Amino acid sequence: MKVLVFGGTGFIGKNLTRELTTNGYRVGVVTRHTDNASNNISNNLRVIKWQYSSPFMVFTEFRDVDVVVNLAGESIAKSRWTNSVKQEILASRIKATKALVAAINDGYIQPKVLINASAVGYYGPCGDEEKTEETGAGQDFLAQVCQEWENEAYKVQNPITRVITARIGLVLGAEGALNKMVLPFKIYLGGSLGSGSQWLSWIHINDLTRLIMFMMEYRELSGPINATAPEPVRMKTFCSVLGKVLNRPSWLPVPELMLKIALGEMAEMLLHGQRVVPKKAINAGFEFRYPNLRLALEDVLKK
């Protein structure tokens, strides 16, 4: 089976391609950063340069592709959310998805499934209410980005192509946000962000890559799918468990005002979380290896 992964040199993409090749898939990685690809990707993968000016060229060797996984998009945490940064966050997601949809609708490629990344930010700032795939979109910036991103993917008109939008939570692994969260604990300054009462929906990187492969193979799945562990926790609980795993105290919360001063509008995604449950994955029979936060953190941090 042939799989094209857009954004395959990022944290999630590297782990996914490793899992795919280990399981015998033929994988093409489409990236703008081919100079760094040799350091990040095993030699048995085909690395393809992505160019917005001629997007169809990337499909030359993969016209008979079976699955497309689109993870492409600028990081939402690389800098403060100025108007220009917000525009780039949205545009980087829409451009790649629009090119993929056009290739499918024009018959240039005819994959059996398109898995397009999204995020739990789709639901916007939430209280204690559980959010499933049936819940509507929020109103803040990230919710609008996710909604427009998903809407673009659902413009696929090829009847043989299933479309899935994977609403991904905080991914726990050797890279990503967890690295930044661990640092204060290592110097004995760890603690929750803001009040600590906000919910945090997370998933172990191994479960995420396995879930994406499950989406590829399980033909009954389509539409939005929450890619989160079945046990979301409050921020205070997350930091307490993280401190215990690291054998460090969790005693110094970061005040809400300080976060807003330091991060601007970006602070909102840390101060107002979502209590998301993976209803469709569970109902389809997917088995999480790391459903419990402590198990997940112990596995990641011991490595």
C-alpha positions in Angstrom: 0.0 0.0 0.0 1.3 3.4 -0.9 1.0 6.3 1.5 1.8 10.0 0.9 2.5 12.0 4.1 2.5 15.8 3.8 4.4 17.4 6.6 6.3 14.2 7.3 9.5 15.8 8.7 7.7 17.2 11.8 7.3 15.5 15.2 4.1 13.6 14.3 5.2 12.9 10.7 8.5 11.4 11.6 6.9 9.0 14.1 4.1 8.1 11.6 6.5 7.4 8.7 8.6 5.2 11.0 5.6 3.2 12.0 4.3 2.9 8.4 7.6 1.6 7.0 8.0 -0.8 9.9 4.7 -2.3 9.0 5.6 -2.6 5.3 3.9 0.4 3.8 5.6 2.2 0.9 5.8 5.9 2.0 6.5 9.1 0.2 7.2 12.1 2.4 6.3 15.5 0.9 8.1 18.4 2.6 9.4 21.9 1.9 12.4 21.1 4.0 14.2 18.5 2.0 17.6 19.7 3.2 16.9 18.5 6.7 15.0 15.4 5.6 18.0 13.1 5.4 18.6 13.7 9.1 15.0 13.0 10.1 13.8 10.2 7.8 15.2 6.7 7.2 16.8 6.1 3.8 14.1 3.7 2.5 11.6 6.5 2.1 11.0 8.6 -0.9 11.4 12.3 -0.1 9.6 14.7 -2.4 10.0 18.5 -2.5 6.8 20.4 -2.0 6.3 23.6 -4.2 3.1 25.6 -4.1 3.8 26.8 -7.6 3.5 23.3 -9.1 1.7 21.1 -6.6 0.7 18.3 -8.9 4.4 17.5 -9.6 4.6 15.8 -6.2 2.2 13.0 -7.3 4.3 12.0 -10.4 5.6 8.8 -8.7 2.6 8.3 -6.5 -0.3 8.6 -8.9 -1.6 5.2 -7.7 -1.4 6.3 -4.0 -3.8 4.6 -1.7 -3.7 7.0 1.3 -2.9 10.6 1.8 -2.1 12.0 5.3 -1.9 15.7 5.5 -0.1 17.1 8.6 1.3 20.2 6.9 1.0 23.6 8.6 3.0 26.2 10.4 3.4 25.7 14.2 0.8 27.6 16.3 3.4 28.1 19.1 6.4 29.4 17.3 5.8 33.1 18.1 3.2 35.6 19.4 0.0 35.7 17.4 0.4 38.9 15.5 -2.0 39.4 12.6 0.6 38.3 10.1 1.4 35.2 12.1 -2.3 34.3 12.4 -2.6 34.7 8.7 0.3 32.4 8.0 -1.1 29.7 10.5 -4.3 29.6 8.5 -2.9 30.0 5.0 -0.3 27.3 5.5 -3.0 24.8 6.3 -5.5 25.9 3.6 -3.0 26.0 0.7 -1.8 22.4 1.1 -5.3 21.0 1.7 -6.7 22.9 -1.3 -4.0 21.5 -3.6 -4.7 18.0 -2.3 -8.4 18.3 -2.8 -7.9 19.7 -6.3 -5.6 16.8 -7.3 -8.3 14.3 -6.0 -11.2 16.1 -7.6 -9.4 16.4 -11.0 -8.7 12.7 -10.9 -4.9 13.2 -10.8 -4.8 10.9 -7.8 -7.6 8.7 -6.4 -6.7 7.7 -2.9 -9.0 5.4 -0.9 -8.7 7.8 2.1 -7.6 11.3 2.9 -6.7 11.9 6.5 -6.4 15.6 7.2 -5.1 16.9 10.5 -7.1 19.1 12.7 -7.0 19.8 16.4 -9.1 19.8 19.6 -9.0 23.5 19.4 -11.9 23.1 17.0 -14.2 23.1 20.0 -13.0 26.4 21.4 -12.7 27.3 25.1 -14.8 24.9 27.1 -15.9 24.3 30.6 -16.5 20.9 32.1 -18.7 19.6 29.3 -17.4 16.5 27.5 -16.9 17.1 23.8 -17.4 14.4 21.2 -17.3 14.5 17.4 -20.9 15.6 17.3 -20.1 18.8 19.2 -20.1 22.0 17.2 -17.2 24.4 16.6 -16.1 27.2 18.9 -15.7 30.8 18.1 -12.1 31.7 18.9 -9.2 32.0 16.5 -8.0 28.3 16.7 -11.6 27.1 16.4 -12.0 29.2 13.2 -8.7 27.8 11.8 -9.7 24.2 12.5 -13.2 24.7 11.0 -11.9 26.3 7.8 -9.2 23.6 7.6 -11.7 20.8 7.9 -14.2 22.5 5.5 -11.5 22.6 2.9 -10.8 18.8 3.2 -14.5 18.0 2.9 -14.6 19.6 -0.5 -13.4 16.2 -1.9 -15.9 15.1 -4.5 -14.4 11.7 -5.5 -16.8 9.0 -4.3 -14.1 6.5 -3.7 -12.2 8.7 -1.2 -13.1 8.6 2.5 -12.3 11.9 4.2 -11.3 12.0 7.9 -10.3 15.0 9.9 -8.3 14.0 12.9 -8.8 16.4 15.8 -5.5 15.9 17.6 -4.9 16.8 21.3 -1.6 17.5 23.1 0.8 14.9 21.8 3.1 13.3 24.4 6.5 12.3 23.0 10.2 13.0 22.9 9.6 16.2 21.0 6.7 18.7 21.0 5.1 20.7 23.8 6.0 18.3 26.5 9.7 19.3 26.3 8.8 22.8 27.1 6.5 21.8 30.0 9.2 19.6 31.6 12.0 22.2 31.8 10.5 24.2 34.8 10.1 21.0 36.7 13.7 20.0 36.2 14.8 23.2 38.0 12.2 22.8 40.7 9.9 25.5 39.4 7.1 23.4 38.0 3.4 24.1 38.5 0.1 24.5 36.6 -0.7 27.2 34.2 -3.4 29.7 35.3 -6.0 28.3 37.7 -5.2 24.7 36.8 -8.9 23.9 36.5 -8.9 23.9 32.6 -9.1 20.5 30.9 -6.2 19.0 28.9 -6.9 16.5 26.2 -3.7 14.5 25.4 -2.5 11.4 23.5 0.7 9.4 23.5 2.6 9.6 20.2 2.5 5.8 19.8 -1.3 5.7 20.2 -1.6 8.6 17.8 0.4 6.9 15.0 -1.5 3.7 15.6 -4.8 5.5 15.5 -3.9 7.1 12.2 -3.1 3.7 10.8 -6.4 2.4 12.2 -8.2 5.2 10.4 -6.5 4.1 7.2 -7.6 0.5 7.5 -11.0 0.7 9.1 -13.3 1.5 6.2 -16.3 2.4 8.3 -14.6 5.4 9.8 -15.1 8.8 8.2 -15.6 12.5 9.1 -14.2 14.0 12.3 -12.4 11.7 14.7 -11.1 12.9 18.1 -7.4 11.8 18.3 -7.1 11.9 22.1 -6.7 9.5 25.0 -9.9 8.4 26.7 -9.0 10.1 30.0 -8.6 13.9 29.7 -7.3 15.5 32.9 -7.3 19.0 34.4 -4.2 21.1 34.0 -3.5 20.8 37.8 -3.7 17.0 37.7 -1.5 16.9 34.6 1.2 18.9 36.3 0.9 17.0 39.5 1.4 13.7 37.7 4.2 15.1 35.7 6.0 16.2 38.9 5.6 12.8 40.4 7.0 11.0 37.3 10.0 13.4 37.3 10.3 13.2 41.1 10.0 17.0 41.3 7.5 19.2 43.1 4.5 20.9 41.4 4.1 24.0 43.5 4.6 27.1 41.5 1.6 28.0 39.3 2.1 30.5 36.5 -0.4 33.3 37.0 -2.9 34.0 34.2 -1.8 37.6 33.9 1.9 36.6 33.4 1.0 34.2 30.6 -1.0 36.9 28.8 1.8 39.4 29.1 4.4 36.8 27.9 2.3 35.1 25.1 -0.4 37.6 24.2 -3.5 36.0 22.6 -1.7 32.6 22.4 -2.1 32.3 26.2 -5.8 31.6 25.6 -5.2 28.1 24.3 -3.3 27.3 27.5 -5.8 28.9 29.9 -9.0 27.5 28.4 -8.9 23.8 27.4 -11.3 21.2 26.2 -12.6 18.0 27.7 -12.5 15.8 24.6 -13.3 12.1 24.4 -12.5 9.8 21.4 -16.0 8.4 21.1 -15.8 7.3 17.5 -12.4 5.5 18.0 -13.6 3.7 21.0 -16.8 2.6 19.4 -14.8 1.3 16.4 -12.8 -0.9 18.7 -9.5 0.9 18.8 -7.4 -0.1 21.8 -5.2 2.5 23.4 -1.9 1.3 24.8 -1.6 4.4 27.0 -5.1 5.3 28.2 -3.7 6.5 31.5 -1.7 9.7 31.9 0.9 8.3 34.3 1.6 5.3 32.1 2.0 7.6 29.1 4.4 10.0 30.9 6.5 7.3 32.4 6.9 5.7 29.0 7.9 9.0 27.3 10.1 10.4 30.0 12.1 7.2 30.7 13.3 7.3 27.1 
